[in-house]
Amino acid sequence: MTDASTATSLPSVVDRETFEAELAELRVREKAHTHEGDAIAAARRRLPMVEVDASIQLIGPKGPLTLLDAFEGRRQLIAYYFMWHPGHPAAEQCQGCTWCNGHVSELSYLHSRDITYAVFCQGPYDESRRYHDFMGWTMPWYSAEASLDQLLVGRRIGMMHLVCYVRDGDRVFETWWTTIRGVEVMDNSYSLMDLTVYGRQEEHEDSPAGWPQPWEVGGLTANGRPISQWSRVEAGRSDDLTG
């Protein structure tokens, strides 16, 4: 991380009229970007769907349950497939998955639209649930370890995935999925960083010469662990997830 005092490069200084004129020019592109996003979302709603076995097994706090059960009675389900490193302490769990789910806190708005959000961990339940508790998360958490071949058919297991489902009675259908940078839809920190003059400050960004870029691509760790973990460590929570 950098101290603001070391960031000596700045944009050129202009009068208010010039600033507003250039901002208005950029705003045209921003609005076009928003409208294209609306059009993509409209196309997404028109995609076909594929049926998934509703009886596929997950493991939750009360033991085995089905994919259908994970809907919690709602019509739609968004499932995040959390990468897992068995036997590793909290500090060595996936920084990207931690970042994504760290932005998921208030679920009532999703529930109001008949949508359940849940994490399907790709590791064992007991160990990974301890990570859920270490982070202080409240979203539903299940292990999908034994059913990944069925749930992620044709996709790379061991990678973050975000998958949407809809149910029709007792039948379940997959309607959309994404991975890698597609999961940025879950984030607001990057979105807010992108509004600032220095952006994400990552080395891959197209920024003017002299702009601070001390972070590597996906720079989500500091001093050897995911950034959001430090407050948990300071609160005295244990890194040991093995019980």
C-alpha positions in Angstrom: 0.0 0.0 0.0 1.2 3.5 -0.6 1.0 6.7 1.3 -0.8 9.5 -0.5 2.2 11.8 0.1 4.3 9.6 -2.3 1.8 10.0 -5.1 3.3 13.0 -6.7 1.8 12.7 -10.2 -1.5 14.4 -10.7 -3.8 15.4 -13.6 -3.4 18.9 -15.1 -5.2 21.7 -13.3 -7.9 23.6 -15.4 -10.7 26.0 -14.7 -14.2 24.8 -13.8 -15.6 25.4 -17.3 -12.9 23.2 -19.0 -13.3 20.5 -16.4 -17.0 20.3 -16.8 -16.7 20.3 -20.6 -14.3 17.3 -20.6 -16.4 15.5 -18.0 -19.4 16.0 -20.2 -17.6 14.4 -23.1 -16.7 11.4 -20.9 -20.2 11.2 -19.6 -21.5 10.4 -23.1 -19.3 7.2 -23.0 -20.4 6.4 -19.5 -24.0 6.6 -20.5 -23.4 4.4 -23.5 -21.6 1.9 -21.3 -24.7 1.8 -18.9 -27.1 1.4 -21.8 -25.0 -1.5 -23.3 -25.1 -3.1 -19.8 -28.9 -2.8 -19.9 -29.0 -4.4 -23.3 -26.7 -7.3 -22.2 -28.9 -7.9 -19.1 -32.0 -8.0 -21.4 -30.2 -10.6 -23.6 -29.3 -12.5 -20.5 -33.0 -12.7 -19.5 -33.7 -14.3 -22.9 -31.1 -17.0 -22.7 -32.4 -20.6 -22.8 -31.8 -22.8 -19.7 -30.6 -26.3 -18.9 -32.1 -28.7 -16.4 -30.1 -29.7 -13.4 -30.9 -32.7 -11.1 -32.7 -31.0 -8.2 -31.7 -33.9 -5.9 -27.9 -33.3 -6.2 -26.6 -33.4 -2.7 -25.0 -30.6 -0.6 -23.8 -30.6 3.0 -25.1 -27.9 5.4 -25.3 -27.3 9.1 -27.9 -30.0 9.6 -26.2 -32.5 7.3 -27.2 -33.6 3.8 -29.6 -31.5 1.8 -30.5 -31.1 -1.9 -29.9 -28.4 -4.5 -33.6 -27.8 -4.4 -33.5 -27.3 -0.6 -30.8 -24.6 -1.0 -33.5 -22.4 -2.7 -35.0 -22.0 0.8 -38.4 -21.9 -0.9 -37.6 -19.0 -3.2 -37.9 -19.1 -7.0 -34.3 -18.2 -7.8 -30.9 -19.1 -6.5 -27.5 -17.5 -7.0 -24.7 -19.8 -5.9 -21.0 -18.8 -5.5 -18.6 -21.7 -5.8 -15.9 -20.9 -3.3 -12.4 -22.3 -4.0 -10.9 -24.2 -1.2 -7.4 -25.3 0.0 -7.9 -28.3 2.3 -5.9 -28.3 5.5 -4.7 -24.7 5.1 -5.2 -22.0 7.6 -7.4 -18.9 7.0 -4.5 -16.8 5.8 -4.0 -19.3 2.9 -7.5 -19.5 1.6 -8.6 -17.9 -1.7 -8.1 -14.1 -1.7 -10.5 -13.6 -4.6 -13.3 -15.7 -3.1 -12.8 -13.8 0.2 -13.0 -10.5 -1.6 -16.1 -11.5 -3.5 -18.1 -12.7 -0.6 -16.9 -10.0 1.7 -19.1 -7.7 -0.3 -22.2 -9.8 0.3 -23.8 -8.7 3.5 -27.4 -7.4 3.1 -29.5 -10.1 1.5 -32.9 -8.7 2.1 -33.0 -6.9 -1.2 -32.3 -10.2 -3.0 -34.9 -11.9 -0.9 -37.5 -9.3 -1.8 -37.1 -10.3 -5.4 -37.5 -14.0 -4.5 -33.8 -14.7 -4.8 -31.6 -16.7 -2.4 -27.9 -16.2 -2.3 -25.7 -19.1 -1.0 -22.1 -20.2 -1.1 -21.3 -23.7 -2.4 -17.8 -24.4 -1.1 -15.6 -26.7 -3.1 -14.2 -28.1 0.1 -15.4 -30.1 3.1 -18.2 -28.5 5.2 -16.8 -28.5 8.7 -13.4 -27.0 7.8 -14.8 -24.4 5.4 -17.6 -23.4 7.7 -15.0 -22.4 10.2 -13.7 -20.0 7.6 -17.2 -18.6 7.2 -17.4 -18.1 10.9 -13.8 -16.7 11.1 -14.8 -14.0 8.6 -18.1 -13.3 10.4 -20.2 -13.9 7.4 -24.0 -14.6 7.6 -24.9 -16.0 4.2 -26.0 -19.6 3.8 -22.9 -21.9 3.4 -22.8 -25.4 2.0 -20.3 -27.9 0.9 -20.7 -29.0 -2.7 -17.4 -31.0 -2.7 -19.0 -34.4 -3.5 -21.2 -33.1 -6.3 -19.0 -30.7 -8.2 -18.8 -33.0 -11.3 -22.6 -32.8 -11.6 -23.0 -29.1 -10.7 -20.1 -27.8 -12.8 -20.3 -30.2 -15.6 -17.8 -29.3 -18.4 -16.3 -26.5 -16.3 -13.0 -26.3 -14.4 -13.4 -27.4 -10.8 -11.2 -25.5 -8.4 -12.0 -22.1 -9.9 -14.4 -19.5 -8.7 -17.8 -19.7 -10.4 -21.0 -17.7 -10.0 -24.1 -19.6 -11.2 -27.8 -18.6 -11.4 -30.6 -21.1 -11.1 -34.4 -20.9 -11.3 -36.9 -23.5 -10.2 -40.2 -24.5 -11.6 -41.9 -26.4 -8.8 -39.5 -29.2 -7.9 -37.5 -28.9 -11.1 -34.2 -26.9 -11.2 -32.7 -25.1 -14.2 -29.4 -23.3 -14.7 -29.8 -20.0 -16.4 -26.4 -18.3 -16.5 -22.8 -18.6 -15.1 -19.5 -16.8 -15.1 -16.0 -17.0 -13.7 -12.7 -15.1 -13.5 -13.4 -11.3 -13.9 -17.1 -12.0 -14.4 -17.4 -12.3 -10.7 -16.6 -8.6 -10.3 -20.3 -8.0 -10.5 -20.3 -8.9 -6.8 -17.9 -6.1 -5.9 -18.3 -2.5 -5.0 -14.8 -1.7 -3.9 -13.3 -2.0 -7.4 -16.2 0.0 -8.8 -15.6 2.8 -6.4 -11.8 2.7 -7.0 -12.4 3.0 -10.7 -14.1 6.4 -10.1 -10.9 7.8 -8.5 -8.0 9.5 -10.3 -5.6 6.6 -9.5 -8.1 3.8 -10.1 -7.2 0.4 -8.7 -3.5 1.2 -8.6 -2.7 -2.1 -10.2 0.2 -2.7 -12.6 -2.0 -3.9 -15.4 -4.1 -0.7 -15.7 -3.8 1.8 -18.5 -2.8 4.9 -16.5 -0.7 8.0 -17.3 3.0 7.8 -16.7 3.9 8.4 -13.0 0.5 7.2 -11.6 1.0 5.0 -8.5 0.6 1.3 -9.4 2.1 -0.7 -6.4 -0.5 -3.4 -6.5 -0.2 -6.6 -8.6 -3.1 -7.8 -10.7 -5.9 -8.7 -8.3 -4.0 -7.2 -5.4 -6.3 -8.3 -2.6 -3.7 -9.2 0.0 -1.5 -7.3 2.4 1.3 -8.7 4.6 0.6 -12.2 3.6 -3.1 -12.6 3.9 -6.4 -11.3 2.4 -6.8 -7.7 3.4 -10.2 -8.2 5.1 -8.8 -10.8 7.4 -6.7 -8.4 9.4 -9.6 -7.0 11.4 -10.6 -10.6 12.3 -7.1 -11.5 13.5 -7.0 -8.3 15.6 -10.3 -9.5 17.1 -8.6 -12.7 18.3 -10.1 -15.2 15.8 -8.0 -18.3 15.1 -6.4 -19.0 11.8 -6.7 -22.8 12.5 -9.6 -24.2 10.5 -9.0 -27.9 11.2 -11.0 -28.0 14.5 
